[in-house]
Every structure is written in structure tokens, then in C-alpha cells.
Amino acid sequence: MSTVRESRTRGAAAGHTGAAAGRPGRPSGSRTTAPYRRRRRWLGLVYLSPALLIYAFVVLLPAGQGVRLSFVHWDGVTAATNAGFSNYTGFLHDPTLRRAVAHTLFFIAFFSLLPILLGMASAALTARKEVRGAAVYRWVLFLPQVLTPAVAAVVWKRIYAPDGPIDSVLRAVGLGSLARGWLGDYTWALPALGLAGTWAAYGLCMVLFAAGIQNIPSELYDAARMDGAGALREFFTVTLPGLRGQLAVVLTLTMLGAIRVFDIVWLTTKGGPGTSTITPTVVLYQRAFANPDVGAACAIGVVLAVVSLVVSLVVVKISEGDD
Amino acid sequence: MVSRRTTGRIGATLVPVVMTALLSGCMPGTNAGASGNSTKAGPVATDPASMGKVKLQVLDYFSGGTDNAWMSSVVSAFEHKYPNITINRTSLPWGDVMAALPLKLKSANPPDIVPANNGWQSLGTLVRGGLVLNLDNYAKAYGWKTSFPQAITSEHEFSPDGTEMGIGSMFGAPVARASLIEVYYNRDLLKQIGAGIPHSFADFQADLAKAKAAGLTGISLGNVDQGGVTQPLFSLMNALGDQRKISDFVYSQGQVKIADTGFPQAVSTFKQWSDKGYLTKDYAGVASADAAQNFVNGQGLFHFDYSGSLPLKAGQSKNFGSFILPRSDGGKPIATASSATNFSISSKSKHADAAAAFLNFAAGAQAAQLAVQNGTMPLLHPEVKAPADDPLFTDDVAIAQQVTTDGTSVPYVDWSTPTLLNTINTTMQDMLAGKTTPAAVVSAAEQNDAAFVKTLAR
């Protein structure tokens, strides 16, 4: 990375990096200051070391072990045998795993894109003028965040049951032919679980966006209105750019949620009917705990971790952009 | 906030540390040899009273309800009889036990007695890893192989090299409590359609047709969570197939094909029941727990489930009874049955004699009596009597007696490979939804079995 580029990003992110911004463009090969700096940096590491040690033992070491195990065939008990990359190639030739990956893309739409669109829309609508009782709406919509996923799963299982509220309403309005066991239906099980995810993520998106909008200086809105901007124009020129930071946070959180989705699937359909709602994490869980194939489970875990990391990096990169 | 360069430094320091830590570790699992698969050396002691002061650690999954009540009463009865032995129980939910068992057994100080699940998924793997003790000397000393029915003993047997199941040495022992699949029926509804308790398979099908004609649900079933298919499916196998072949399929590693066990007929019959509308409407979208509750609420003539799993409130059982699905050839009905848990002894246990004495006690007549007193199904002791005030429980105890006396039990089919249950559940859903044929279910199960047998050969 070039020094010019680095100092530019640092300058741009001055608000974040604090002290780092104060020493742009260190002269290279300066013998007088270098040892002092190095000592100071090591001092920082010493302060950090307790946390780093714990982090290493709790996160890095197990993660490393996971990587190592992903290259063996192992039932968890008897001697492991070398597997090479065969656990990873499962993503290419194992039809269950391939379906699971396809479902992840589907879930990204429902867990991430849809809640963001809805959250953005409702936040923008309430931002333009004072809405009576907005706090109550927000509180109600944020409620799913308070529920544990296990409870949410039980609730949704009930809602989608053949004698549940959705079917009751359909029958009451004469659309009884549409009533069905939603989670047992090959066409509808996946979107049904997706909608449950939308419901869960929407509140968080909306609250974060609403908070973000409150931070946008009202002069910007006034200026836009003076220039004759309508609601749409105002949204794209003022609100959306102002929400960049929030968008990055929300996008990261919800996309990772979609990639890692497990609880609601496991507690409702176990990946069924057939494999129509199976996700990589469900396959991971089955291989790790139900069927002893620890290596294959670890390979799935490693791939998910890498994908998650890439997704967060890309999102951060895009959101920082080049101002 | 840490600057990028510092992050680089930290990474540069940590990566070698982590890598060294990783590379210094050997291949996982290699420290477990087959040494544990030899029987305990030297003579075994069978008199607990003369074993001195002993503390036994017992792990089990009897964490609530009648399960816990029974286990607690067995433990206190044992401690009362042998005050020199104290038992420390740890109860965890079933899934937690299964996930943690290999690690617990590999630790320096494992529990003495563990509830390894029968079959290849758990016990078979632990035998192969040498983590559980070969109990043959104890079986000889206590006479287990003659006092237990062969069908139950086989469920705890493996060849010492861990490549065969159902024969060889005992690596676990049953307890005097059963877990089996039975058919529950609703007395009122049976009367309402003018039918009696079915004594033949044809009777049973006729009852289903009558229920359908009367606008009733024949079989209360829910399968959205993949929790409702195996109970009726295994029962159908037992009714349409052959006891010997079903057991041999589970135990023989590929010698007997699942296609010869009655499985194909069972799958087809299940499909017919579904097509004829004998099952709960939209059962594919109903939770299995809801199906059991609906049956208790009177919506459904029959319900296939594990013994003791109906969500009954006190006094509610009067309207229900139970039986084993009759066989199509008129022979003695066969039940998918096992002991409520397999108990194995850790190969590292320092108190194997005392642990075996407890296993013997948990399989004994007093433990069976305690099962009945706690309202749960006994096993191994046909002589125990059920209390007279609960007709459903009376049926259950009679079934357990019948299975023990006649030796008419088969192991759970899914023990035959670690992944067969999953394969059956997903392909049955596909088949019942019309996505595949019954033949596809059979061939999926066959492939699953063949693939696993290959791994056993290594």
C-alpha cells in the first residue's frame, strides 16, 4: 500500500483513527525516532496482552483447530485420516450442500435486502415530518429483537400451522383453498421462513436508520426543500448519503445473519420438507453432532467464516468508499 | 482504535504462535487405541458390599419427569442397599449428552457410567475408539447373556474390533425400563365407528377405512419437524416384514439388504394411507408434538408414538389404550424396542466392579418394579404387575411383558448407520409429497447403508 494512499484514507477517517491521524507520512529510515516508536508499540501490546491471550485461546486457537480438522476425515473418536481437500469439494458435488448454499442466497434477500428496504422506507417516511406515536411504532417493530430466536421459532411454527391464524383468516374470507401447512409445503416453506426472518430483522433496520436520520443536520433538509426537492429527491440527495454508516452496519449484521441462519430452521422444519429449507449451518450441525463427520462439519464452518469475513470486508470497503 | 500497521504486527506475532500450536498437535483421535476393548483383567468382584468406599460418577439423560423420578429412585435404592457406594448423577438433555460424550470419555477423569446411545452413531464409534469397557467378564459373572432376552442383549453387543454390531462382546447393558414404539388408540372413537381393538393387520386397515368413512382422522400424525414418520414406518416394517431380517439388516453390515426387511412394503403402505386420507389433514405442516396433543384432545383414532410420550394430564388416560401393530401374517406382533438407555462403563473407570454392580442393579427386578411404581414401562422382568387404576398403563406393561417373554423385539432401524434416520426422514417427505417414488426411498436407504459399510472396512 502506498504511503500517499494510506495517509489519504487516514485523513478521511480522521474521526475514527484519532491519534493515527496526527502522524502522517513518517519519514522513512529515521533512526532517532524509530526505536522509541517500537518500544511504545510493544508497550501497547503488553497492555493488550491479557485480552489477546484470552482471545487467542477462546477464538483463534479453536478456529485454527477447526481449519486443521477440516482437512481430515474424523468421527470424533477413532483415529482421523487425511482428507486433503475432499471435505471442501463437498460444496461442489454434494447436492444437499449445494442446495443449502442456494438457500443462503434466498435468505439474504429475506433477511437482509427486504428488511433494509422496508426499514429505510419507514424511517424516511417518519423522518420527513413528525409522526404522532412514532416511538410506539418503533417499539412494537423493534420487539422481535427482544425475543430469543427459540421463542420466535415456536411462535412462527404456530402461525404457519394448518390450523393457525393465517389459515383461519384465509378460510374466514373464503380463500380456504389457499390454506395449507405452510412449513410443510415444498413451494412455501422457504419463503415462509424468510418472512419470519424479515420480521425479525426489520425492527433493527428501522431503528438504526431512524437514529441515523436524526443525526443528519436539519439544515440539509431545509436546503433541499429550498431548492424545491420533493420527497424522493430529498431521500436520495440527503437521507441516503447520510445513512451510509448505518447502512454498512445493518448490511453487515443482516447478511451475516442470513449466512448463519440456523435456529429458526432447526426449530421449525429441520431443513425439510425434504431438503427444501436446508441451510449450510443445518448441514454443519447434522455432520458435527448427529452424524460423526467432524471434518466435513469443520470445512463448512471454515467456508462460512471466510464468506462472512469477505462479506463484512466488502461492505465496509464499499461504505467507506472514496470520498 | 488500532492502526492498520499495528494490526499487521499483531498478526505477524500471533500467526506463528497459533500455527506452532496447531502443528504441534498430532492427528486427532490417535491417542485412543483399541486397548480398552480388552475385558477387565483379573477376576471381577460382584459383591458391592465388600468393595469398600466407592464414589461412582454417572452421566444420564433422564433429566425430567418420570425419567428422572425412576432414575432417582433406582439410585437411592442402590445406595440404601450398599451404603458404602455413593452415586453422583449428572443429568443432561439427550442432545447435549450425545454431543459431549466422546470428549467426556477422552478426558482424564471421565464419568464411570455413561449412556452411550445404541447403534453406530454413538456406542459403535466409542467401541471402535476403545473408550468403553468390554463387559464380557461381568456378563458372565452376573449371567446377563442368559437372563436377558437375546433380542435385547444383541443391542449392546459389538465385535471387539468394532466392525460388527449385534454379536460379540457386551459393551453396554440394558436397564429394566423399556422404550418402544406402540400404537395408541382412542376408546370412544373406536366405539363410535363400531370397531374393536384390531387383532389383525386387516382389522387395523378396516378400522382406518371406517374412521375415514365416519369423517374422522384415522392416524394423528405431524411431520413438519421430521418427527412423525419413523414411528408408523417402523411399525409397518414390523407388521409386514420379518423379525429376523430386520435385526439382521441392522446388525449385518450389508449382508441383508433393507429391501428384504419389509421396508419397501412399509413405505408403499404408508403412501397408500396418505393417499387414502387416513392421516391428519396437512400432516406435512403439523408439528409432531401438536399431533400428539391433538390425539389426546380426541382428534384421531390412532397415534403411533414412543411409550410414555403422550402429553396426558392426570386422569386423562382412561380413554386411551395401546397395542403393537398386528402382523399381516398373523404371527406374534413385533415391536421396535430397546432398553430406555444403554449404560456403558468408561474404559478409564477406576471402579469398574462397582459400576458393573450398579448396571446389574439397574437391570434387576427391583428397578423394574420401581419403573412401574413411577408410571413408566418396565423391561426384562415380565413378572412385574401394573397398578390397576390406569388402563393405558396396564396395556403398556402387558406389551412390555409380551415383548420380554416372547423375545419379539427388533432394534431401531436407524441404528444401522449414523445417517440413515436423516436419509429416511428427508426422502419420506419427498415421497409423501409426490416428488419421488417409494422405490426411491428404498434405494436412498440402500445407498446410505452401502456407503457406511464401506467405512467400517477400514
Chai-1 contact restraints between the chains, C-beta under 6 A:
chainA,res_idxA,chainB,res_idxB,connection_type,confidence,min_distance_angstrom,max_distance_angstrom,comment,restraint_id
A,H16,B,M1,contact,1.0,0.0,6.0,A-B,restraint_1
A,T17,B,M1,contact,1.0,0.0,6.0,A-B,restraint_2
A,A20,B,S3,contact,1.0,0.0,6.0,A-B,restraint_3
A,L60,B,V18,contact,1.0,0.0,6.0,A-B,restraint_4
A,G64,B,V18,contact,1.0,0.0,6.0,A-B,restraint_5
A,G64,B,L22,contact,1.0,0.0,6.0,A-B,restraint_6
A,R68,B,L22,contact,1.0,0.0,6.0,A-B,restraint_7
A,W74,B,P28,contact,1.0,0.0,6.0,A-B,restraint_8
A,W74,B,G29,contact,1.0,0.0,6.0,A-B,restraint_9
A,D75,B,T125,contact,1.0,0.0,6.0,A-B,restraint_10
A,G76,B,P102,contact,1.0,0.0,6.0,A-B,restraint_11
A,V77,B,P102,contact,1.0,0.0,6.0,A-B,restraint_12
A,V77,B,T125,contact,1.0,0.0,6.0,A-B,restraint_13
A,V77,B,L126,contact,1.0,0.0,6.0,A-B,restraint_14
A,V77,B,G129,contact,1.0,0.0,6.0,A-B,restraint_15
A,T78,B,G29,contact,1.0,0.0,6.0,A-B,restraint_16
A,T78,B,R128,contact,1.0,0.0,6.0,A-B,restraint_17
A,T78,B,G129,contact,1.0,0.0,6.0,A-B,restraint_18
A,A79,B,G29,contact,1.0,0.0,6.0,A-B,restraint_19
A,A79,B,T30,contact,1.0,0.0,6.0,A-B,restraint_20
A,A80,B,M27,contact,1.0,0.0,6.0,A-B,restraint_21
A,A80,B,P28,contact,1.0,0.0,6.0,A-B,restraint_22
A,A80,B,G29,contact,1.0,0.0,6.0,A-B,restraint_23
A,K157,B,A287,contact,1.0,0.0,6.0,A-B,restraint_24
A,P162,B,D282,contact,1.0,0.0,6.0,A-B,restraint_25
A,P162,B,G285,contact,1.0,0.0,6.0,A-B,restraint_26
A,G181,B,D282,contact,1.0,0.0,6.0,A-B,restraint_27
A,G181,B,A284,contact,1.0,0.0,6.0,A-B,restraint_28
A,G181,B,G285,contact,1.0,0.0,6.0,A-B,restraint_29
A,L183,B,V224,contact,1.0,0.0,6.0,A-B,restraint_30
A,L183,B,G285,contact,1.0,0.0,6.0,A-B,restraint_31
A,G184,B,V224,contact,1.0,0.0,6.0,A-B,restraint_32
A,G184,B,A284,contact,1.0,0.0,6.0,A-B,restraint_33
A,G184,B,G285,contact,1.0,0.0,6.0,A-B,restraint_34
A,Y186,B,A433,contact,1.0,0.0,6.0,A-B,restraint_35
A,K270,B,D225,contact,1.0,0.0,6.0,A-B,restraint_36
A,K270,B,Q226,contact,1.0,0.0,6.0,A-B,restraint_37
A,G272,B,Q226,contact,1.0,0.0,6.0,A-B,restraint_38
A,G272,B,Q429,contact,1.0,0.0,6.0,A-B,restraint_39
A,P273,B,A284,contact,1.0,0.0,6.0,A-B,restraint_40
A,P273,B,Q429,contact,1.0,0.0,6.0,A-B,restraint_41
A,G274,B,T426,contact,1.0,0.0,6.0,A-B,restraint_42
A,G274,B,Q429,contact,1.0,0.0,6.0,A-B,restraint_43
A,G274,B,D430,contact,1.0,0.0,6.0,A-B,restraint_44
A,T275,B,T426,contact,1.0,0.0,6.0,A-B,restraint_45
A,F289,B,A99,contact,1.0,0.0,6.0,A-B,restraint_46
A,N291,B,P418,contact,1.0,0.0,6.0,A-B,restraint_47
A,N291,B,T419,contact,1.0,0.0,6.0,A-B,restraint_48
A,P292,B,T125,contact,1.0,0.0,6.0,A-B,restraint_49
